[in-house]
Amino acid sequence: MATHIVRTESGARIALIGCALRNKGAGWQVIADAGHEPSGVTAVVERPTHLEIRHPVGAVKVLYMQVTVDEYYASTGLRCGPSAGLAMSRIELYCGASATPVDPATLVAPYGNLWVSGELLLPPA
């Protein structure tokens, strides 16, 4: 999967991290099809208490990372939050007001998505 990189006017290089994640019933997948193109994300790994996304782009600092639910998951009361890292980030999922993470394997929807976006600072070229 490609990584989109932008350069700032000062010459800094920033990797754009982004993807849509979906679980149709066979586990969480990064969507890469005619309508979706991930950037920098190479894999999603399902754990009992969270998802891990792998983004080994060679980052030296996290600028930001965010994950949002789409309209389907929003209607179910699902909420989520990332813990960003340089090469991997964790996404924890919660239902309603609960403080206990949901097992991601239990969240199955043929068209429900999680949207991931972030920016990571790369070393000088």
N, C-alpha and C positions, 0 to 999 in steps of 0.2 A: 504494500500500500504506500502511496506517495505521501510525502510530507510537504506541505506548502510553507514556504519561508518568505517573510517580508523583511526588507531592510528599512530602517528608519533614516531620517535625514542625517542623524549623527553617525550612521554606519552600523548601529546595533542590528543583530540578526535575531529575528523572533520566529519560532516555529508555531504555526497555527495547529492546534490540536482540536479535532472535532470528529464526531460520528453520531450515528443513530444506532441504538441498541434495541434488539427485539428478542422476545422468547415466544415462539409459536408452539412450544411444547417439547422441543428437542434440546432445550438449553438456550442460554443467551448467546446471541451472535452479533457481530458488527455487520450492519447492513451495507453491502456493496453491490449495487445493481444499477439498472439504467437510470434510476432517479436519485441515488445516494452515492456519494463518494467520501469515504473517510479520509482524514488527513492526520498522519502521524501515529494513528492507533493501529497496532498490529494484531491485537488479540483481546478478547474478554474472557476472564476466568471466573467461573461461578464458585463461590464459597458458601457455606451454610449461613453466614451472617452478613455477607456483602458480595459485591462484584469487584473484580480487579480489572482495570484496563491497563494494557501495556502500551507505552509510548516511548520507546528507546531512541530518542532523537538526539541525544548528546547534550541535554540541557544542563545549564549551570545554576539557573534560578527559576523558580516558579513566579510568573507574573500574576496569573489567576487561573482558576479552573472552576467551572460551574456545570451542574447537571440539572436539567429540568424534565418534568414529566410532560407528556403530550395531553391532549384534551381527554382521551380515554382514561388514562391513569389519574388525571386530575379529578375526573368525575367519581372515581372510586375512593378518593381521599388519600391516595398515595403521595408521599413526599420523600425527598431524597437529599443527600448532601455528600459532597466529595471530600476526601482528605488527599490533597495533591502531593505528588512526589516528582522527582526529576525523571524517572523512567517508568513509574507505575503509580496509579492513583486508585484509591478505594472509593467505592460508592456504597453508602449504607442507605437502606430503604425502610420507611416506616409507614404504618397505616394510622390515620387519624391522629389522636393525641398520644399514642403509645410511645414510650421511650425505648422499647425493645425492638431491635432490628427484625425485619421480616426475612425469612429465607427466600432469596431471589428465585429459587426453583419453583416456588408456589405461585409466582406471578406469571401467568400465561395469557397472552392475548394475540390473536392473529394480526392485529394492526396497531397494537399499543407500543409506543416507543419511549425510550429515554433519550434525551438530546444532550450530548456532551460538547462543551466548547471550552477552550482555554488557550493561553499563550505562555510559552516557555522561552526564556532567554537562552540563546546559544552563545558559545564562546566566539571570539572574533575569528574571522576567516583567515 
